[in-house]
Amino acid sequence: MPMKHYRSILASLALLLASAPTLAAGAQDYSRPLLPSGPDPWVIQRDGVYYYTSTSGDRIELRKTHDLRQLAQAEPVVAWRAPAEGPDSAAVWAPELHLIDGKWYLYFTAADARHNDDDHRHVFVLQNASADPTRGRWVERGMLKTERTGIDGTVFEHGGRRFFVYSAYVGDHSDLVIAPMTNPWTLGSPQVDIARPTYAWEMQGGRKILEAPEFLQGPDGKVFLSYSASACWSDDYALGLLQADGNADLLDPASWHKSPKPVFASSPEHHVYAPGHNGFFKGTDGRDWIIYHANGGPGWKCTPRRAPRIQPIGWTAEGMPDLGEPGAPPQDP
């Protein structure tokens, strides 16, 4: 989409949201978006401060706030802009902010402006030594050397090891691939395919897609990876879930078990459609929360109209995450 058109849509959406009533403190309207636009949203909380980012087109912006309900009042800070040319000069998608060994890292997807297609999409990483990621200097650490092109990289630590997971392009479909990391910008081996589209609900919109993997640690040590399934322009876009035992070998595909049904899907009752590309974070209340993008009506497709929403999640007696429904968290999160 041309940047002029993209910004025009954002401006229109901002005007629409400005006319809506402000979410009052203590209110529980989880169907209301935090911002008028915010595809691929991400939040991390440290020391009582929430840092937010999302897809912005040709740059990466960060916002910080002590109250996510006031996110719209937090001024965006441009952390990085895409260069005029090179492998990361176009289609800057899905930034994630991580704090690793005392330094901040931004992982994001991008492509070469001369070849803006799936054969040229990769995951890149930036580093910032400042205590505040909205300040300091972001240093480019380059492209992660994945064996396949792909998108939506994320990192997590478990059992004293750090892992990288991304959505890899494999023939006519997208799979989830995991690899160990030797440092925050270098992958080890092996790089292992742990999940591919197998269910009909993962193949809607004319594409077979598993993307946007996100890590979640269960209260009893189980390891979970949520993912977004089907094409983002389909109202059937939804979240699936992989799980592994806490002591399992995460580089063994047999360790991972996939949910047979979506765990988070469109909720017409709450006017939330095509929920996906989520993240998980700890709130200052100590609870686990989900942030995700969704449309406010059917047929809105995959545009900047996708807006960020949050809600607390719960845990079942069996140690499984209970996400509730979009716009309606579980009764006892």
N, C-alpha and C positions, 0 to 999 in steps of 0.2 A: 504494500500500500504506500503511495507517495506520502512523504512526511507532511506536506502541506495539507493533504486531506486528513491525515491522522490527527494533526493538531486542531483542525477545524472541528472534528468530531469531539475531541476532548473539551474544547471551549464550550460547545453546545451542551455537553453533559454536565459540565460544571455549573452552567446557568440553571439547568433543570434541578440539580441537587440543592442549589442555593435557595430555591423556592420552597423546599421541603422543610418541615419542622425539625429542629435540632433534637437529637436523642438526649433526653434528660438523664442526669446522673441517677443511677439506680434503676432505670427502666430496663426492660429485658426484651426489647424488640430485636431479636437476632437476625431477622430477615432483612433489616436495613443495612445497606452497605456503608463502609467506613468512608469511602471516597466515591466520586462518580465514575471513576475508571481506575483499573489496577489489575491487568492480566498478570497471571503468574506471581501472586503476592508472596511475600516472605516476611516473617517477624522473628527477631531474637531479642530476648530480654536479659539485660545484665545490670545488676546493682540498682534495680528499680527503674531503669530506663528501657523503653521499647524502641528498637530500631527497625524501621520498615523500608522495604524496597519492592519494586515490581518492574515489569517490562515497560520501558519508556520509549522504545524505538531506536534512537541513535545515541543513547547515553545511559548512564546508570545514576539514578537519584536515590538519596537516602533521606529519610525523615526520622526525627527522634522526638519522643514524647513520654511523659509520665502516665498518660491516660490515653489508651487507644481510642476511646470515644471522642477524643479531641484531636484525632490524627489530621483532620482537614485543616486545623489551625497551625499545624507544624510546617514550617517553611521547608520545601525540598532543597537539598544541597546536591549539586552535581559533583559526584565523586570521580567520574570518568566520562569522556566523550570518545566515540568511535573515530578513528583516523580517517582521512580521505581515501586511503587505499590500504590494501593488505588483507591478511586472512581474517581479521576481526573488524572489518570496515562497514559491515551491514548486518541487518536483522539481529540486533542485540536483544536477546531474550533471556527470561528466567534467571535474573541475578539472585544469588543467595549470599548472605553475610554470615561468616563463621569466625569465632574466636578460637585460635589454635596456638597453644604454647605462648600465650601472651601477645600475639599479633592478630590483626584482623585480616581476613581474606574474603575476597569477592569472587565467586565462581559464576560464570555466565556463558551463554551460548552466543555464537556469532558466525558470520559467513563472510566470504570475500565479495565485495560489491560487484566485481566483474563476473562472479559465478554464484549468484545468490540462489542456491538450490541445495537439495539434501545431500548431494555428493560433496559439498564443500562446507558443511556445518560441523563445528567443533566446539569443545568446551575450553575456556580460557580462565586464567586466574590472575588476580591483582593482590598485592600485599600492602598493608599499612601498619607501621609500628606505633602510631599514635594511640593513646589510651581511648580517645574518642574517634570513632570511624568517620564522623562527619568533619573531622579536622585532619591535619597532617597531610602527607603525600602518599598517593597510591602509586606503587611501582608495578610495572607489568612483569609477571613471572612466566608469561607465555602460554602456549597451547599444551594441554595435557595430551600425551601421546597414546591415544586410544587406538586399538587395532581396527576399529571401524569408525566411520563418521557417525555423528549422533548429537544429541541435545540433552538438556536438563540434567546436568551433573550435580550430584550432592555428595557430601562427605559425612562420615560418622565414626565414632570410636566405640569399640566393644572388645572386652577381654584383653585390654592393653594393646590393641592393634587399631590402626586407622584404615578405613575402607572408602573407596570411591564407587559410586553406582551411577549409571547414566542410561539413557534410552538410545540404543544403537540401531542404525538402519541395517536390516538384514533382508536382502531381497525385496519382496513386496510388503514386508511388515517391519514393525519396530519391537525389539526385545529389550529386556532389562539385563544389563551386564555389570558384574561386580569385579573389582580388582583391589589388591592391597596397595597401600601407599608407602613409599619410603620417606617422603616428606610432603608438605602440603601442595607441591606442584609437580611431583614425580610419581608415576605409577610403577608398581612392581608387577610381578607375574605370579600366577596366571591371570588372564582376563577371562572370566567365566560367564557364560550365558545361563541365567538362572530362571528366566520366565519368558514365555512368548504368548501371543494371543491364541487361545484355544476355545474360548466360549463365544457364542453368538453376540453377547452383549459387549465383547471386546472388539467387535468388527463392524460397528455401525458407522454410517456416514460415508461408506465406500472405502474405508481404510481399516487395516488390521494394526492397531496401535496399543502399545503399553508405553507410557511416558511419565515424566515427572515423579520419579521414585522419591519417597521421603521416609526417613528413619523414625521409629518410635520405640522406646524402651518400655516394656511392660513392668508392672510392679513386682512380678515374681521372676524377672530376668528374661522373659521371652523377648525375642527380637522381631519387630514388625517392619515391613516396608509397604507403605501405601503406594498406589500408582493410579494414574488416570488412564482410562481405557476408551477406545474408539476415537473418532475424529472430533476435534474441538468444535467444529461447526454443527455437530449433531446435538439435538436435545437429549440424546441417550448417552452423552459424555458423562462418565461416572467414575467413582473411586472403587478400586479393588484392593485386596490386601494379601500380602505374602507374610508367612510367619515361619520362624525357626526357633528351636530350643536355645536357651541361653548358652549352653555348653556345646552347641553343634559347630561343625566346621562350615563357616559361612561361604567358603569357596567351593563347597560341594553342592551341586544343583539338587541332589537328593535331600539336602537338609531343609529345603524350602517347600512350603505347602501353600497353595493358592486357594483363595475363597472361591466357591463355585458361583456366587452371586455378588452383585455390587454391594458394598457396605455403605454407600452414600450416593444417592441418585436424585434426580429432579423431584421437586415437591411442589406440584401445582397449588396445593392447599396454602402454602406459604409464599407463593409467587417467586420461587427460586428454581431456575432451570440450568441444566448443564453444569452442575457443580464439579469443580476439578482443580487441578494443579495447586494442591494444597501445601501447607507446611504445618508443623507442630511446634509449640513453644510452651514454656512454663510461664504462667502469669505471676504477678507479684502476690497473688492470693495462694500460691503454691499448687494450683490446679494445672492440669494439662489442658491446653486449648488447641483448636484447629483454626487456621486461616485458609481461606480458599477463594477462588473467584467463581462467579456465577452470573447468569443473565437474569434480568427481572421479568422476562416474558418469553414465550415460546418462539422459536424461529429467528432468534437474534443472531445466531451464528457465532463466528470466531472473530470478533472485532474489539476495539477499545471499550465497547459497552460492557464488557465483562468487568465486574466490580468486586472489590474485596469485602468479605464478610468473615466474622469470627463467631465462635461459640465454644463453651467449655465442653469437654468430653468426659465420659465416665469409664469405669472398668467393671466388667462382670466378675462374678465369683470365680470363674474359670481363668481369669487373668486376660480376657480379651478386651480390646478397646470397644467402647460403645459410643459411636459418633452421634447417635440420635438421627434426626432428619435435618436437612438444610433449613435453617430458620427455627428449629425446635430442638434444643439440646436434650439429652436424656434427663429423665425426671430427677434423678439423684446423682449428679455428676461429682 
